[in-house]
Structure formats: structure tokens, C-alpha cells
Amino acid sequence: MAEAASDKTVTSVYNDVKEYYGKTLKQKSDLKSNACVPSAKPVPAYVRKVIAEIHPDVVAKYYGCGLVLPECLEGCRVLDLGCGSGRDCYMLSQLVGENGHVTGIDMTEAQLEVAREYIDYHMQRFGYKNPNVNFVQGYIEALVEAGLEDKSYDIIISNCVVNLSPDKSSVLREAYRVLKDGGELYFSDVYSDARIPEHLKANKTLWGECLSGALWWEDLIRLAEEVGFCKPRLVSASIITVGNTELENILGDYKFVSATYRLFKLQKGSEKKPCLVMYNGDITGIEESFEFDAQYAFKVDKVMEVDGDVANILRNSRFSEEFTVQPQGVNAAASGGCWAKPKAVSLNPFELVQQLGSASVSPSTGGCCAGQESCCN
């Protein structure tokens, strides 16, 4: 099992990361590897629109490795762990609306100075009378010390930041604490195909580049469930090519992937039975279809079979009003006796990348009674 970091190691890592992101890196082009380069997955049109509203100085200091944009955000309270210059916070500010709120927390004052400098600029650009964004200096392993209260957020996001933490289990425990029941941690990060040895973790450049601090993906699954989250849902994954010969030689055979997972905090003992569900199509920006994760893609007004874990999430989270849910076998005739079945996918992000590159992987929302469908006589 992964060991907890000592106080000395924690302090040392904090100082190294502050130095790297506060002084060494001035803009995205200063990065020495491809680890913090956003994935090639197409960005939805409505997302491109909100990103276009963000000040260029904020975007220039964006070092994320994925797109952390959970759905159904209107009116939500959102927390961004490791918000940096605030790009994702300002993106979410537009999507939660003036009645929602976004808090960004980061330990690097130089990054927060950029984020805070443009609060008024963005509020005026968004047409808001009062700011719906604030930025807090603090550590993502110690949210209580930053004044963040229990069960105070609907959603937590993080974009290529957890790998920089010397104490990942504390990050997950604190996230769980401040989430409301039914809340979600939706985050993109870098993962390795095996545990990284200590001599590589000690390399400041590799750590700052989001590589040697990466969790082995299996440790994420274990830690998440130990903390109390439901079984993690893998949303997307893409292989990271380091793109730096010197760093590649130091790393040897270790491989890395950028992956997005969603972790839900649900009450213990919630019923977990397979169900038939139908997406109502009322979530802004994804009215026609909703890609919940790599396994489930829901089309509006189309019935789909879901496993007990997903049924539990849809019933007891902010998505409860977005779906019609009925136990499997009840009123099956109402669906015409035919419904979509999910793809079989792995929680292993490296395997998912291989699956997505295979022609044998079929979409989960094909025509009625196609290869991934089930018909009842």
C-alpha cells in the first residue's frame, strides 16, 4: 500500500511545487513535458463559448490535463481544488449562474494573485451584479484549516492537481467531508501503470511536471472506496507521451495516462438494483445526449439498462430530476420491450484507451436491437 508522507516530506513538496508553479513556470510554454497538455477530446461548442469569455492572462497560466466540466451545474456550489489562475473557476462561474457559487483554493499566492485580479473583469463580462466566485489560499489536504465547512458543496472539481499532493488520501478525505450527501468529486489527473519509486518522486522536475507524483490508478480505486465514495466511474482516458528525451530516460518503462473519474458521496445502505432509466433531456448544453462515463451514454427519451451502482447515483444525486427510473422488469412494455445496454469497459484507464482504439468497441446507444441492445419477447 502507498505510505503516508512525513511532515518533513509534505513541507518540502509544498515548497517545491510553490517554487515550480509560482516562479519557474511563467506560462504554459514553459512546461518541460506533455503531461499538463489538455487531451485531444473535442470540446463541446457551449464550452468553447464560455472559455472564450475568460481573460487571456488567466488562460495563459492554465496547466490542466483534461476538461473538468461536470453536467447539471445551474445553482450549484462548486469547489475547485488547486484552482491556479482560476480558468476553470471562471468557466464554471458562467455555468452555475448568478445564483450558484464557485470557490477556488490554491496554495500558490502567485497564481491566486492572477485569479483575484480579474474577478471584477469577469463579473462585468458575465453581467453579474455580485461576484459568484472567491479564491482562498490553503492546502487541498487541509480544507478545514482554510475555513471550508462540512457538507457545503454540491460538486468538487480538480484538474491535474491531486498528483502534486504529497498526501492523496487526505485530499480525498477532505473532499468527502465538505461534499453534501449526493455530491460529486469530478476530476482529471495523471495516473501511472505502477507505483512510482521514491527516487523518482524525489526528482523536483518530474514532480512539478505531474509525473512522479502520479498515483497508480489501482491505488485511486482503493483510496476512494476506503474514504467512503461509491465505486469510481471512469469518464475518459488518453495516453500521455512525455515528449522530453531526458525525462523519458529518467522515467524508464513507467507509463502515464490522463484520466477523468467521477466519485459520488451517497448515503450508506442505499439500494443498488439494476434499473431501466430514461434521460429527460433537460440539462443545459447536452439536451440530446448525456455521456455519463465511458460505459453509459444516454440519449434523450431512450430507455437504457443501468447497473445498481449507476441507478443508485442517478436516484440520489443532483441528477435525480433528470431521469425517469424504474426497476428492471416493471412495466417493461412501456419501453416497447427493447432498451439499450451499456458497453463493457474497464476501470483501468490504460485498458480503456486500448478499448476506445478498437473497432470492436460499439457505442452504447445504437439502434434498437443492434449488437449492444436487448430485446424482450
C-alpha positions in Angstrom: 0.0 0.0 0.0 1.0 3.6 -0.6 2.6 5.1 2.6 1.6 8.4 4.1 4.2 11.2 3.7 6.1 12.6 6.7 5.6 16.2 7.8 9.1 17.0 6.5 8.4 15.5 3.1 5.0 17.3 2.9 6.6 20.6 3.7 9.3 20.0 1.2 6.9 19.1 -1.6 4.7 22.1 -0.8 7.8 24.4 -1.2 8.9 22.7 -4.4 5.5 23.0 -6.0 5.1 26.6 -5.0 8.5 27.4 -6.5 7.7 25.5 -9.7 4.3 27.0 -10.3 5.0 30.4 -8.7 8.4 31.2 -10.2 9.7 28.5 -12.6 6.6 28.4 -14.8 5.5 31.7 -16.2 3.2 30.4 -18.9 2.1 27.1 -20.4 5.0 27.0 -22.9 7.5 26.7 -20.0 6.3 23.2 -19.3 9.0 20.5 -20.0 6.7 17.6 -20.8 3.2 16.9 -22.3 1.7 15.8 -19.0 -0.2 19.0 -18.5 -1.4 19.4 -22.1 -5.2 19.1 -22.4 -6.5 15.9 -24.0 -7.4 15.9 -27.7 -11.0 15.1 -26.9 -13.3 17.6 -28.8 -14.5 20.4 -26.7 -18.3 21.0 -26.9 -19.5 24.2 -28.6 -21.1 25.6 -25.4 -17.8 25.1 -23.5 -15.8 26.8 -26.2 -18.2 29.7 -25.9 -17.6 30.1 -22.1 -13.9 29.7 -22.3 -13.8 32.5 -25.0 -15.1 34.8 -22.3 -12.1 34.3 -20.0 -9.3 36.8 -19.9 -6.1 35.7 -21.9 -3.8 36.3 -18.9 -5.8 33.7 -16.9 -5.8 31.2 -19.7 -2.0 31.7 -20.3 -1.3 30.2 -16.8 -3.7 27.2 -17.2 -1.8 23.9 -16.6 -4.7 21.4 -16.6 -4.6 18.0 -18.2 -8.2 17.5 -19.1 -11.7 19.1 -19.3 -13.3 19.1 -15.8 -16.8 20.1 -16.7 -19.5 18.1 -14.9 -23.1 18.4 -16.0 -26.2 19.9 -14.4 -24.5 22.9 -12.8 -27.2 25.6 -12.5 -27.4 26.9 -9.0 -24.7 24.6 -7.6 -22.0 25.4 -5.1 -18.7 24.2 -6.6 -15.2 23.9 -5.2 -12.1 23.8 -7.4 -9.1 22.1 -5.7 -5.9 23.7 -6.9 -7.6 26.4 -8.9 -4.3 28.1 -10.0 -5.0 31.2 -12.0 -8.8 30.5 -12.0 -9.5 29.4 -15.6 -11.8 26.6 -14.6 -13.5 28.7 -11.8 -14.4 31.4 -14.3 -15.6 28.8 -16.8 -17.8 27.3 -14.1 -18.9 30.7 -12.9 -20.9 31.2 -16.1 -22.4 27.7 -15.9 -23.6 27.7 -12.3 -25.2 31.1 -12.9 -25.5 34.1 -10.7 -27.4 32.0 -8.1 -24.6 29.5 -7.9 -21.2 29.9 -6.4 -17.6 28.8 -7.2 -14.7 28.7 -4.7 -11.2 28.2 -5.8 -8.5 27.1 -3.4 -4.7 27.0 -4.1 -1.6 27.2 -2.0 0.4 29.3 -4.5 -0.1 33.0 -3.9 1.4 34.0 -7.3 -1.3 32.0 -9.1 -4.1 33.4 -6.8 -2.9 37.0 -7.5 -3.7 36.4 -11.2 -7.1 34.8 -10.4 -8.2 37.6 -8.0 -7.0 40.4 -10.3 -9.7 39.5 -12.8 -12.7 38.9 -10.6 -14.3 42.3 -11.5 -13.4 41.9 -15.1 -15.2 38.6 -15.4 -18.3 39.6 -13.3 -18.8 42.6 -15.6 -18.3 40.5 -18.7 -20.8 37.9 -17.4 -23.4 40.6 -16.5 -23.4 39.6 -12.8 -24.3 42.3 -10.2 -22.5 40.4 -7.4 -19.4 38.1 -7.6 -20.2 34.4 -7.6 -16.5 33.5 -7.3 -14.0 33.7 -4.5 -10.4 32.5 -4.1 -8.9 31.1 -0.9 -5.2 30.4 -0.1 -4.8 27.0 1.5 -3.9 23.3 1.1 -6.2 20.8 -0.5 -5.2 18.3 2.2 -6.5 20.6 4.9 -9.7 22.3 3.8 -10.9 22.7 7.3 -7.9 25.0 8.1 -9.0 27.1 5.1 -12.4 27.5 6.6 -14.4 25.2 4.3 -17.3 23.7 6.2 -18.7 20.1 6.3 -21.3 19.3 3.6 -21.1 22.7 2.0 -20.5 21.9 -1.7 -22.6 20.1 -4.4 -19.6 19.4 -6.6 -15.8 19.4 -6.3 -13.6 19.6 -9.4 -9.8 19.3 -9.7 -7.7 19.5 -12.9 -4.2 17.8 -12.8 -3.6 18.8 -9.2 -4.0 15.7 -7.0 -0.8 14.2 -8.4 1.1 17.2 -6.9 -0.1 16.5 -3.4 2.2 14.5 -1.1 -0.9 13.1 0.8 -3.5 11.9 -1.7 -5.6 10.1 1.0 -6.1 13.4 2.9 -7.2 15.1 -0.3 -9.9 12.5 -0.8 -10.9 12.5 2.9 -11.3 16.3 2.9 -13.2 16.3 -0.3 -15.6 13.8 1.1 -16.0 15.8 4.2 -17.0 19.1 2.5 -19.3 17.4 -0.1 -23.0 17.4 0.6 -24.8 14.0 0.6 -25.3 13.2 -3.1 -22.3 15.4 -4.0 -19.6 14.6 -6.5 -15.9 14.8 -6.9 -15.3 15.1 -10.7 -11.6 15.3 -11.5 -9.0 14.8 -14.2 -5.5 13.8 -13.2 -2.3 11.9 -14.3 -2.1 8.2 -13.3 0.7 5.6 -13.7 0.7 2.0 -14.6 2.6 1.0 -11.4 3.6 2.6 -8.1 6.4 5.2 -8.6 9.5 4.6 -6.6 10.9 7.1 -4.1 14.0 8.1 -6.1 11.7 9.3 -8.9 9.4 11.1 -6.5 12.4 13.0 -5.2 13.0 14.5 -8.7 11.6 18.0 -8.4 11.2 18.5 -12.2 9.3 15.2 -12.6 7.1 16.0 -9.7 6.4 19.5 -10.9 5.6 18.2 -14.4 2.8 16.0 -12.8 4.6 12.7 -13.5 6.5 11.2 -10.5 3.7 12.2 -8.1 1.1 10.4 -10.1 -1.0 7.7 -8.3 -1.0 4.2 -9.6 -4.6 4.0 -10.9 -5.3 1.0 -8.7 -4.4 3.0 -5.6 -7.0 5.6 -6.6 -9.8 3.0 -6.7 -8.7 1.6 -3.3 -8.3 5.0 -1.6 -11.7 6.3 -2.9 -13.6 3.4 -1.5 -11.7 3.5 1.8 -12.7 7.1 2.2 -16.4 6.3 1.6 -17.0 7.2 -2.0 -19.0 4.9 -4.3 -17.1 2.9 -6.8 -15.3 5.4 -9.1 -16.7 5.9 -12.6 -14.1 6.3 -15.3 -15.2 9.0 -17.8 -12.3 9.3 -20.2 -8.6 8.5 -20.7 -5.8 9.3 -23.0 -2.2 8.2 -23.1 0.4 10.8 -22.1 3.6 11.0 -24.2 6.2 12.8 -22.1 7.9 14.4 -25.2 11.2 15.0 -23.4 14.0 12.6 -24.1 15.9 13.5 -20.9 12.8 12.9 -18.7 11.9 9.8 -20.6 15.3 8.3 -19.9 15.0 9.0 -16.2 11.4 7.5 -16.0 12.4 4.3 -17.8 9.4 2.0 -18.5 6.8 3.8 -16.5 3.7 4.8 -18.5 1.2 7.5 -17.8 -2.3 8.4 -18.7 -4.6 11.4 -18.2 -7.9 10.2 -16.9 -11.1 11.7 -15.6 -13.1 9.9 -12.8 -16.3 10.8 -11.0 -16.7 9.9 -7.4 -20.1 10.2 -5.6 -20.8 10.6 -1.9 -24.0 8.7 -1.2 -25.6 7.5 2.0 -24.5 4.1 3.1 -27.1 1.3 2.6 -28.7 2.9 -0.4 -30.4 0.4 -2.6 -28.4 -0.9 -5.5 -30.5 -2.7 -8.0 -30.3 -2.7 -11.8 -32.9 -0.4 -13.4 -34.3 1.0 -16.6 -33.7 4.7 -17.0 -34.7 7.4 -19.5 -32.9 10.7 -19.8 -35.3 13.7 -19.9 -33.0 16.0 -22.0 -33.2 19.0 -19.7 -29.5 19.5 -18.9 -28.1 22.7 -20.5 -25.7 22.0 -23.3 -26.4 18.3 -23.6 -30.1 18.2 -24.4 -29.8 15.4 -27.0 -27.4 13.0 -25.2 -25.5 12.7 -22.0 -22.2 10.9 -21.8 -22.2 10.0 -18.1 -19.0 8.0 -18.3 -17.1 5.7 -20.6 -19.8 3.0 -20.1 -23.0 4.9 -20.2 -24.2 7.4 -22.9 -27.8 8.3 -22.5 -29.9 9.5 -25.4 -32.9 11.7 -24.7 -36.2 9.8 -24.3 -34.5 6.4 -25.0 -34.7 3.7 -22.4 -31.4 2.2 -21.1 -30.5 -0.5 -18.6 -28.1 0.6 -15.8 -26.4 -1.4 -13.1 -27.2 -1.0 -9.4 -24.3 1.4 -8.8 -25.4 3.9 -11.5 -29.1 3.5 -10.6 -28.1 4.5 -7.0 -26.2 7.6 -8.3 -29.0 8.7 -10.6 -31.6 8.4 -7.8 -29.6 10.1 -5.0 -27.6 12.9 -6.6 -28.3 16.1 -8.4 -29.4 14.0 -11.4 -32.5 12.7 -9.7 -34.8 15.0 -11.6 -33.1 14.5 -14.9 -34.1 10.8 -15.3 -37.1 8.6 -15.1 -36.1 5.5 -13.2 -38.0 2.3 -12.8 -37.0 -1.2 -11.6 -36.0 -3.6 -14.3 -38.9 -5.8 -15.3 -41.6 -3.4 -14.1 -43.8 -2.1 -16.9 -41.2 -3.3 -19.5 -43.9 -3.0 -22.1 -43.8 0.8 -21.7 -40.4 0.9 -23.3 -41.6 -1.2 -26.2 -39.9 -4.3 -24.8 -36.5 -3.0 -26.1 -33.8 -0.9 -24.4 -30.1 -0.1 -24.8 -27.5 -2.0 -22.8 -24.2 -0.4 -21.6 -20.7 -1.1 -23.0 -18.4 -3.4 -21.0 -15.5 -1.2 -20.0 -12.6 -1.4 -17.6 -11.9 0.9 -14.6 -8.3 0.6 -15.8 -7.6 3.8 -17.8 -4.8 2.1 -19.8 -7.2 -0.7 -20.9 -9.9 1.9 -21.7 -7.5 3.7 -24.1 -7.0 0.3 -25.9 -10.7 -0.3 -26.0 -11.5 3.1 -27.4 -8.9 2.4 -30.1 -10.5 -0.9 -31.1 -13.2 -1.2 -33.8 -14.8 -3.8 -31.6 -16.0 -1.3 -29.1 -19.5 -0.3 -30.0 -21.4 2.8 -28.8 -23.9 2.1 -26.1 -26.7 3.9 -27.8 -27.0 2.2 -31.2 -30.3 1.4 -32.9 -32.8 -0.8 -31.3 -31.7 -4.5 -31.1 -28.3 -3.7 -32.5 -25.2 -5.5 -31.1 -25.4 -3.7 -27.7 -29.2 -3.9 -27.4 -31.5 -6.3 -25.6 -35.0 -7.2 -26.8 -37.6 -8.8 -24.6 -40.2 -11.1 -26.1 
